[in-house]
Structure formats: C-alpha cells, structure tokens
Amino acid sequence: MGPADLSRALAPLERRIDPRLIVGHETFDDAGIFVVSDDLALVQTVDFFAPIVDDPYDFGQVAAANALSDVYAMGGEPMTAMNIAAFPTGRLPLEVLTEILRGGQDKVHEAGATIVGGHTITDDELKYGLSVTGRADPRHLLTNAGARPGDVLVLSKPLGVGLVATALKGEKLGTAEERELVATMSALNRDASRAALAVGARCATDVTGFGLLGHASHIARASDVTLLVHAASLPRLASAEAAWRAGARTGGAERNRAFVDELTDWGVASELERALLTDPQTSGGLLVAVPAPALADYLSRVPGAVEVGRVEAPGPSRLRVL
C-alpha cells in the first residue's frame, strides 16, 4: 500500500497512550518498541507479500530477510518468528509451500532466531512472510527520530530491486541478473545494524516498499531535518539501468513519486536517478544517519555500504537531491 493511502487509512484511528510503547506508528518507523525493563525492550513487526522470484526456496529466504530487517532497522536482534502464509491449495503442489517455509526457516536460523509457529490460509494468490519479535536496549535504539544535522547518510545495499524484478518478469533480463537480485534481497541487514550501534548512530530505516526517498521523508519529518541525497553517489544493481531503459516500470514507483514530489527539491536529477530514488525495494538496505566523526569506522565495518548524502537543518524542502 502506498504511503499516502496508508496515512489516510490510519488518520481516523484513536491513539491509545501507553508509556511503555516508546515507538509506535506515528513516526512510520519500521517496528514498534515496547519497554519491558530499563535494559530490555521488545521489537515487534510483521511483513508478507506475493512472490518476487520464481524459486520457492529463494522466495522464502527473501521474504524472511525482509521481515527480519525491520528489527535490525531499530537496532534490535531477532528472537522469534511466526510464519504467515496464504496458499492456493489444489493449484500448486504442497511441496512449493514446504520449500518456501524451508527458505524462511533457514534465513531465520541464520539470524540466530527461532520459528515458533505461524498461521496459514487458503487464497487465490500465494503470499508469505513473518511476524518477528526481537529484543533491544531501550537506551540504544535506531529510530526515524534520531537524525541530527551534520550526520552522514549511508546506504548499505544497492537500489534498483523493483526495476530489475519487473524486467525479469518481462523476460528482459537473464539468469545472471536474477542471481544478483536474489543475493542482495536475501542478505541480512545484521552487520549494518550492529555497526550503527557500535559507532554511536541513533537513526536508521530500512529502504523497502516506499523507496529511498519515501523512507527518507519519514526520517526528515520525525527528526525535523532536511535530508540531502547525492544522486550520483547512489549504489545500484548492475542491471538496474538496463532494466529501466528496457521500460521496466511499477505502480508502486508511481505512487512513491507522487508522495515525495511535493516534499522534494529534485535539483538536476535525471529521470533514471528519480526512478532509482522512488523504486520500491524488497528487502533493501539500511539507510543510516552516521555521526560524521564515525563515518570511516562505519564504512570499514559494513562492506558495500556507500555514503549517499547528509542531514541538514530543516529548510524549505524536507528532501533535497543534488
């Protein structure tokens, strides 16, 4: 669901105040944070979607990594997970469901967490994901509200997932491009999260369905800052430009673009750069606001991470692209 529609759907709901809930949906953070004691908080999230790749095991891996990422984006460590599956029984062999669940289980175990159960329904469209509970120290969290002017923005994974996935569905790319796509989507954001806490960062989000600028806008609003993004510095999948030039487009990208347009000073960004900035990502990287003195330390801890911008004092636009 697009960010604009989601905001309108949530707006009429009554907000129940509980001092133990220190991060809720108001700041569009990636997970909720519920304090249990002075040094322990629960991190809770849920995420599921239809297949983005054809191989059932790969789909399970990607969906699990995507759900686990919400916990990492808050500075937490996953503890338990519950499967959520909608399966077209009678139309697909049950072995497909087994392989999806196996992929998800293997990824959860890689994260050091445990599958404790789940829920399945029959549906016309296959869907899979996880509800994940993690733990965190409430004194040391990563939230949308933690960015400060002078912080450096770092992205831990390349962009272009939506473009490449769409091109693959249209048979405009090949197996090498699919392998690259699966590898980036199934990679855990664990190292990027742990490194952020280690260097004293206090702000992060994972870049998923709302695109980089959509998630950046949540940081800008919650932290009352402006985020500057250097378009030329954006890391991208090797086949992202080829996918875009082949005509790969998504409805999600259009909704994301409409949502951020009025918030963004686009500068001289090209159409390809605008497409990358609003491209919906599945299991994308963490966007971390790193204190400037700790930038070199952070980059040394997270292979593949790239500096993509900085945090500024609030200005006329919440987002600026150069």
N, C-alpha and C positions, 0 to 999 in steps of 0.2 A: 504494500500500500504506500502511496506517495506521501511525503512529509506534510504537504498542505492538507490533504484529505484526513490524515491521521490527527493533525492538530484540531481540525474542526470536529472530528468524532469525539475527541477527549474533552473538548472545552466545556460541554454542559455537565460533566460528571462532578459530583460533590467530592471534595477533597477531605479525607479523614486525617486528622493530625495525630501522629504518634511520634513522640520524641526519639524513639528507638529507630525509626526509619529516617536515616540521615541522607539518603539519596533515593528519590522517587522518580516518577515520570516527568516531573515539571521541567527538568533540565535536559531531557532527551538523552540521558546517559545510557550506557549500554546494558546496565544491570541495576537492580535495586540493592541497596546496602542496609541491612538491619542489624543493629548493635545488640550483641548478647552480653558482653562484658567489656571492661576497659581495654582489653587487648584482643578481643575477638568479635568479628562481625561476619554475618552470613552474606554471601554474594549470590543473588538469585536471578536466573534468566531462562528464557525459552526461545527456541528458533527452529523453524522447519520450512521446507519448500519442496517444490517439484524437482525432478532430476535435471541437472545441468550438464551431465555427461551420461553416456550410454552404459558404461560398465557398472553393474550394480555395486560391486565392492568399492570401486572408486567413488561412486555417489555417496555411499555410507561414510567413507573417510572424509570427504569434503564437507558433508552436512555436519558431521561431528566436530571437525575443526572449526567450522563457522560458529557453532553454538558455544564451544569452549572459549572461543576468542572473546566473547562478551565478559567472561570472568577475568581473563588476562587484561582486558582494557581497563578494568577497575583496580588493577594491582592485586588481584586475588589469585588463589590457587584452587583449581577444581578438586572437589572431594567425591561427589556422587553425581550420577546422571541417570535420567529415565528416558527410555525410548518413546517417541511419538511416531506412529506410522499409520498412513491411510493406504490401503492396498486393494487393487481391483481383483479380488478373488474370482477365479474362474476365467479371467482374461490373461493372466500371467501365471506362470508356474511358481509354486511356493518357494522353489529354490532361489528365485530372484530376491524374495524377501529375506531369506536366510543369508545371502551374500551381502545385502545392504546392512543387515544387523551385524554381520561379522566385521564389515568395514568400520562401522561406527564403534563397535566394541574395541577393536584393535587400536583405534585412534584415542579413545577414552583411556585405555590402559597405557598408551604411550604418554599421556598427560599425567599419569600417576593417580587417576581416579578410578571409580568402580561403577559399573552398571548395576542398579539395584531393582530394575523392573521397567515398567512402561505401560503404554496403552495403545491398542490397535483398533481401527475401524475399517470396514469395507467402504470403498469410494471408487468413483469412476476414474479418478486421477491419482496416480501414485504420488505420495508425499512422505517425507521422512525428516526427522530432526530430533532434538534432545531438549529436555528441561535439565538444567545444570545448577547444582548448588556448590558454591565454593566458600573458602574462608579468606579473611583478610584482617589486617591490623587496622582498626578504625582511625588510628593516629597517622597512618601512612597509606593513603589511597591515591588512586589516579582518577580524577573526575573531570567533567567538562568545565567545572567552575574554577579549576586550579591554574589556568594560564595567567602569566604576568608579562607586561611589556618588557621587551628585551629577551624573552625566551626565543629559542630557535626551533622551528618546526622540522621534524624529521619523520620520514615515511619509511616503514620497514619492508614493504613489498611493492612490486611494480603494479601500475594501473593497466587497464585495458581488458579486464576479465570479461565484462559484458560484451564488448565488441568481438573478442575472439570467440567466445562461446556462441554468439549469434552467427558468426561466419562459419563456424564448424557445423552448426545445424543446417546451414545452407550449402554445405559441402564445398565451400570456397577455400578451405584450408585443409591440411593433411594431418597425418599421424604425429609428425614431429611437433607441430603446433599444439596438438591435443595433449601430448605428453608434458610440454612446458606448462600448459594451463592447469592440468591436474596437479603437477608438482607444486605450483605456487599456492593453489587453493587448499591443498591438503596439509601444507606446512603449518605447524602450531606457532602461535604468537608468544609462546612462553618466554623465549630469550629476550624479546623486545620489551616485554612487561617487567621481567626481573631486572633487566639493565636500567630501565627507567627509575625504578625504586632505588636501585643501588647508587645512582648518581644524583638523587635528590629531586627528580621530577615530580610534579604533583598534578599533571594534566595529560590525559590521553583519551583517544577514542579509536575504535576500530572502524575502518573505512569499508562499509558494506553497501546495502541497497540504495542509500541516499547519495552515493558518490562522494568524492573527496570534499567538494565544496559544501554539499548538504550537511555532512557531519562537521565540517569546519565551522559552519554557521551556528551550530549548537554550542560549540566552544566559545565563539565570539559573543553570543548572547549571554550564556551562563557566566562567563568571566568578565563581561563588559569591556571587551577589547576589539581591536580590528586585527584580522589575520591577513598578512601579505604572503602571497604564493608566487614563486618564480616559475612561470610556465616552462621555461627552457630547461629547468632542473628536474622536471617530473620523470621518475623512472617509469618505464613502460615495458610490457611484454614485447618480445622481439617481433611478434606478428601483429601487434595492435594497429600499427599504421596501415599495414596491408589489409587488415580486416575492415578498417574504416574506409579505405579507398575502394574496397570491393562492395561498398554500400551497406555494411552492417549497421543497423540502427535498432534501437529498442524503445518501446513505450515508456519504460522506466526512466531512461535518459531524458526523454522529452519532459516528463513530469518533474524530474530533478532540475532541469534547466529552467523551467517556468518558476519553480520555487525560489531559486537563488538569484534569478535575474535582477530583481529589484533590490537585492542586498549587495550586489557585486559591481565594483568598478572593474570592467574587463580589460582596460588598457588596450594593448595592441595584440592580445591573444588571438592566435589563428583559430579557424574552425576546428582543426584537429585537436588543438590544445583544449578548447572549450569542451569538445567531446570527451576527452580523457578526464577532465575535471568533474564532469557530471555523469560519467559512465557508472552504472550500478555494478558494484563489486560483490562477488560471492566469496566469503572468507578472505577478505582483503587484509592489508597490513594494519599496523597501529600507526596513527598519527600522534606523535608525542611532542609536547612542548618542553624542550630540554633547556635548563638554565645554561646561558651562554658559556660560562667557565667550564661546564661539564661536557660540552659538545664532543670534543675529541675522545674523551673517555667513553661516552655512549657509543659513538661510531665504532670504536675498537671492540666493543662487546657484542655488536649486532651486525654480522656480515650481511652486506647487501643493503643496509639502511642508507638513506640519502637525505641530505639537507635540502629542504624544498621551500623554505620561507622563514618568516619571523612573526613574532607577536608585537603589535604596536598599541599605543594608547588609542582609545576609541576615537574614530574620525567620522566623516560623513557617510562612509560605507562600511558595513561590517566585514566585507571581504574585498581585497584588492588583488588583482592579478597583473604582474609585470612580465 
